[in-house]
Amino acid sequence: MFRFLLYAALTLTAAPALAAGKAAENCAVTSGIVADAVAQRVSGRAQADATATLADGDIAARFVPAVQPLVEWVYTLPQDQLTGDAAAAFQAACLEQAG
């Protein structure tokens, strides 16, 4: 019985740390997509081409659905915001939202 309680306690205390780690990973990958989309836009690529390039790129399949909305968002940004700060701001907001 004691082993079960110890296992349960360890599992419950580790869950928030695992969730935080997963959120950090998700935010890092999606902010990387934002950074790549900014680079694509700055280089003059069309939005559809940037979306296709990033979706076919070297990202995990679970992040592919996030490519289109992130690229769409980047292509709405004013020209003066197309810097590395866009990805950093996105990552900060993502981590804040993840809690």
C-alpha positions in Angstrom: 0.0 0.0 0.0 2.8 2.4 0.9 4.5 1.8 -2.5 1.3 2.6 -4.3 0.9 5.9 -2.3 4.5 6.8 -3.0 4.1 6.0 -6.7 0.9 8.1 -6.8 2.5 11.0 -5.0 5.5 11.0 -7.3 3.3 10.8 -10.4 1.1 13.7 -9.2 4.1 15.9 -8.4 5.8 15.1 -11.7 2.8 15.8 -13.8 3.0 19.6 -13.7 6.7 19.5 -14.5 6.1 17.3 -17.5 3.3 19.5 -18.6 5.5 22.6 -18.3 8.2 20.8 -20.3 5.7 19.9 -23.0 4.5 23.5 -23.2 8.0 24.8 -23.4 8.7 22.3 -26.3 5.5 23.3 -28.1 6.2 27.0 -27.7 9.8 26.5 -28.9 8.7 24.7 -32.0 5.9 27.1 -32.9 8.1 30.1 -32.3 10.6 28.5 -34.7 7.8 28.3 -37.3 7.1 32.0 -36.7 10.8 32.8 -37.1 11.0 30.8 -40.4 7.8 32.4 -41.7 9.3 35.9 -40.9 12.5 34.9 -42.8 10.4 33.6 -45.8 8.4 36.8 -45.9 11.4 39.0 -45.6 13.0 37.1 -48.5 10.0 38.0 -50.6 8.3 34.5 -50.8 4.6 34.5 -51.4 2.5 33.4 -48.4 1.3 30.2 -50.1 4.9 29.2 -51.0 6.1 29.9 -47.4 3.2 27.8 -46.0 4.1 24.9 -48.3 7.8 25.1 -47.6 7.4 25.2 -43.9 4.7 22.5 -43.8 6.9 20.2 -45.9 10.0 21.1 -43.8 11.7 19.3 -40.9 9.0 19.6 -38.2 7.1 16.9 -36.4 3.8 15.9 -38.0 1.8 17.2 -35.0 2.9 20.7 -35.7 2.0 20.8 -39.4 -1.6 22.0 -38.7 -0.1 25.0 -36.9 1.9 26.1 -39.9 -0.8 27.7 -42.0 -2.3 29.9 -39.2 1.1 31.0 -38.0 2.2 31.9 -41.5 -1.0 33.8 -42.1 -0.4 35.7 -38.9 3.2 36.6 -39.9 1.9 37.9 -43.2 -0.4 40.3 -41.4 2.4 41.9 -39.4 3.6 45.4 -40.4 7.0 45.4 -42.1 8.8 47.0 -39.1 7.8 44.0 -37.0 9.5 41.4 -39.3 12.5 40.8 -37.0 13.7 38.2 -34.6 11.6 40.0 -32.0 8.4 38.6 -33.6 9.4 35.0 -32.8 10.6 36.0 -29.3 7.4 37.9 -28.5 5.4 34.9 -29.8 7.3 32.5 -27.6 6.9 34.7 -24.6 3.2 35.0 -25.2 2.9 31.2 -25.8 4.7 30.4 -22.5 2.6 32.9 -20.6 -0.6 31.4 -22.0 0.6 27.9 -21.2 0.9 29.0 -17.6 
